[in-house]
Amino acid sequence: YGIPYRVFLPQKVENLLATVETQYARIGEDQTVDYLREIRPDGSVIITRYLGDRTRITIPAMLDGRRVTAIGERAFHRCKTLEGVTVPPGIREIGKEAFAACTKLERIALPDTLTTIGDYAFTDCDRLQEIYLPAGVTQVGANPFRQLDIQVTLAADHPTLMQLEGMLYSQADMRLIYCPRSLVSEKAAVIPAGTKII
């Protein structure tokens, strides 16, 4: 009846609770728990989904003691909090729609090891204003920057990509990869001479 009381736990129980609290604190600090992943046939890891809510991240180069080599299809799709991403050396592939609809994403740094960017990888990333494509990028899917007005910078003497009148092309087949939104007027765009595939 209104008399305060305390529950006294055995020392072993108190020690167990303290251990559990410590483990939860460690999990909170360990950002690797934010990533779902799969092991590929070659033993490397592909990230299949990001579960975190941080604003700026560096994607881990290693998970479970294995090299991370790919960011899977839609792995970061609709991550509404992301503002900046650093992709570490070792990652070779960014999958289809991997960062699509990350509407707050302003900056992404890509490594020299990157070779492949999938279809619509950055579509609807409205705040992304610029991106640098390293010389190693040799395969770019359909319209990776759809609905954007982004400045694409290529590595000097890029072996497979080129820019023509502000548009991004594949050198081998003159395929139009990306046309900035600012070059489209009244739902039409002037396509440069020499374009073979749209």
C-alpha positions as CSV (number, residue, x, y, z in Angstrom):
1,Y,0.0,0.0,0.0
2,G,2.2,2.8,-1.2
3,I,5.4,1.4,0.4
4,P,8.3,1.5,-2.0
5,Y,10.1,-1.7,-2.6
6,R,13.1,-3.1,-4.5
7,V,13.5,-6.4,-6.2
8,F,16.9,-7.9,-5.4
9,L,18.2,-10.2,-8.1
10,P,20.8,-12.9,-7.6
11,Q,24.2,-11.7,-8.6
12,K,24.3,-14.2,-11.5
13,V,21.1,-12.7,-13.0
14,E,22.4,-9.2,-12.6
15,N,25.6,-10.2,-14.4
16,L,23.6,-11.8,-17.2
17,L,21.5,-8.7,-17.7
18,A,24.7,-6.5,-17.8
19,T,26.1,-8.8,-20.4
20,V,23.0,-8.6,-22.5
21,E,23.0,-4.8,-22.3
22,T,26.6,-4.8,-23.4
23,Q,25.9,-7.1,-26.4
24,Y,23.0,-4.9,-27.5
25,A,25.3,-1.8,-27.3
26,R,27.9,-3.6,-29.4
27,I,25.2,-4.5,-32.0
28,G,24.1,-0.9,-32.2
29,E,27.7,0.1,-33.0
30,D,28.3,-2.7,-35.5
31,Q,27.1,-1.4,-38.8
32,T,27.6,-4.7,-40.5
33,V,24.3,-5.9,-39.0
34,D,22.6,-3.4,-41.3
35,Y,23.4,-5.5,-44.3
36,L,21.6,-8.6,-45.6
37,R,24.0,-10.6,-47.8
38,E,24.6,-13.7,-49.8
39,I,27.7,-15.7,-50.5
40,R,28.4,-16.1,-54.2
41,P,29.9,-19.2,-55.8
42,D,33.4,-17.7,-55.8
43,G,33.2,-17.1,-52.0
44,S,32.7,-13.4,-52.2
45,V,29.7,-11.5,-50.8
46,I,26.9,-9.6,-52.5
47,I,24.8,-7.2,-50.4
48,T,21.2,-7.9,-51.0
49,R,19.5,-5.3,-48.7
50,Y,20.4,-2.4,-46.5
51,L,18.3,-2.2,-43.3
52,G,19.9,0.8,-41.6
53,D,18.7,4.4,-41.3
54,R,22.0,6.3,-41.2
55,T,22.5,9.4,-43.3
56,R,26.1,8.8,-44.4
57,I,27.7,5.4,-44.8
58,T,30.8,3.6,-46.0
59,I,29.7,0.3,-47.4
60,P,31.9,-2.4,-45.7
61,A,34.6,-4.0,-47.9
62,M,34.4,-7.2,-45.8
63,L,31.5,-9.0,-44.3
64,D,31.8,-12.3,-42.3
65,G,35.5,-12.4,-43.2
66,R,34.7,-12.4,-46.9
67,R,35.2,-9.7,-49.6
68,V,32.2,-7.7,-50.7
69,T,32.2,-7.6,-54.5
70,A,28.7,-6.5,-55.5
71,I,25.7,-4.4,-54.5
72,G,22.7,-6.4,-55.5
73,E,19.5,-5.4,-57.3
74,R,17.4,-2.9,-55.3
75,A,19.7,-3.3,-52.3
76,F,19.3,0.3,-51.2
77,H,16.0,1.0,-53.0
78,R,14.0,3.7,-51.3
79,C,16.4,4.3,-48.4
80,K,14.9,7.6,-47.6
81,T,17.6,8.7,-45.0
82,L,20.7,8.2,-47.1
83,E,22.6,11.4,-48.0
84,G,26.1,10.2,-48.8
85,V,27.6,6.8,-49.7
86,T,31.2,5.7,-50.2
87,V,31.6,2.5,-52.1
88,P,34.9,0.9,-51.1
89,P,37.6,-0.6,-53.4
90,G,36.9,-4.2,-54.2
91,I,33.3,-3.8,-55.2
92,R,32.9,-4.5,-58.9
93,E,29.1,-4.4,-59.6
94,I,26.2,-2.2,-58.7
95,G,22.9,-4.0,-59.6
96,K,19.7,-2.9,-61.2
97,E,17.9,-0.1,-59.3
98,A,20.4,-0.6,-56.5
99,F,20.0,3.0,-55.3
100,A,16.8,3.9,-57.1
101,A,14.4,6.3,-55.3
102,C,17.0,7.3,-52.6
103,T,15.5,10.8,-52.7
104,K,17.9,12.4,-50.2
105,L,21.1,11.0,-51.8
106,E,23.4,13.9,-52.6
107,R,26.8,12.2,-53.0
108,I,28.2,8.8,-54.0
109,A,31.9,7.9,-54.4
110,L,32.6,5.0,-56.7
111,P,35.9,3.0,-56.6
112,D,38.3,2.3,-59.4
113,T,37.5,-1.4,-59.1
114,L,33.9,-0.8,-60.3
115,T,33.1,-2.4,-63.7
116,T,29.3,-2.7,-64.0
117,I,26.4,-0.3,-63.3
118,G,23.0,-1.9,-63.7
119,D,19.8,-0.6,-65.3
120,Y,18.2,2.4,-63.6
121,A,20.7,2.2,-60.8
122,F,20.3,5.8,-59.6
123,T,16.9,6.6,-61.1
124,D,14.8,9.1,-59.1
125,C,17.7,10.1,-56.8
126,D,16.5,13.7,-57.1
127,R,19.2,15.4,-55.1
128,L,22.2,13.7,-56.8
129,Q,23.9,16.4,-58.8
130,E,27.1,14.9,-60.0
131,I,28.9,11.5,-60.3
132,Y,32.3,10.4,-61.4
133,L,32.7,7.2,-63.4
134,P,36.1,5.6,-63.1
135,A,37.9,4.1,-66.1
136,G,37.1,0.6,-65.0
137,V,33.4,1.0,-65.7
138,T,32.9,-0.9,-68.9
139,Q,29.3,-2.0,-68.7
140,V,26.5,0.5,-68.0
141,G,22.8,-0.6,-68.2
142,A,19.8,1.2,-69.5
143,N,19.4,4.8,-68.3
144,P,21.1,4.6,-64.9
145,F,20.3,8.2,-64.2
146,R,16.7,8.3,-65.4
147,Q,14.7,11.4,-64.4
148,L,17.9,13.3,-63.3
149,D,19.8,16.3,-64.4
150,I,23.2,15.1,-63.2
151,Q,26.7,16.1,-64.3
152,V,28.6,13.0,-65.3
153,T,32.4,13.2,-65.2
154,L,34.4,10.5,-66.8
155,A,37.9,9.4,-66.0
156,A,40.5,10.9,-68.4
157,D,40.7,8.9,-71.7
158,H,37.9,6.6,-70.6
159,P,38.2,3.4,-72.6
160,T,34.6,2.6,-73.1
161,L,32.4,5.7,-72.4
162,M,32.3,9.1,-74.0
163,Q,30.3,12.3,-73.9
164,L,28.7,14.0,-76.9
165,E,26.9,17.3,-76.6
166,G,26.3,16.7,-72.9
167,M,25.0,13.1,-73.3
168,L,26.6,9.9,-72.2
169,Y,27.5,7.2,-74.8
170,S,29.0,3.8,-75.1
171,Q,31.9,4.1,-77.5
172,A,31.7,0.6,-79.0
173,D,28.1,0.9,-80.4
174,M,27.3,4.6,-80.0
175,R,24.5,3.7,-77.6
176,L,22.9,6.6,-75.9
177,I,23.1,5.8,-72.2
178,Y,21.9,9.0,-70.6
179,C,20.4,12.3,-71.7
180,P,20.2,15.0,-68.9
181,R,16.7,16.2,-68.2
182,S,17.8,19.8,-68.9
183,L,18.4,18.8,-72.6
184,V,14.9,17.7,-73.0
185,S,12.4,20.4,-74.1
186,E,8.7,19.8,-74.3
187,K,9.2,16.1,-74.0
188,A,11.6,16.1,-77.0
189,A,15.4,16.1,-77.3
190,V,17.8,16.7,-80.2
191,I,19.8,13.5,-80.6
192,P,23.4,14.1,-81.9
193,A,24.3,12.7,-85.3
194,G,26.1,9.4,-85.1
195,T,23.8,7.9,-82.4
196,K,23.1,4.3,-83.3
197,I,21.1,2.9,-80.4
198,I,18.8,4.7,-78.0
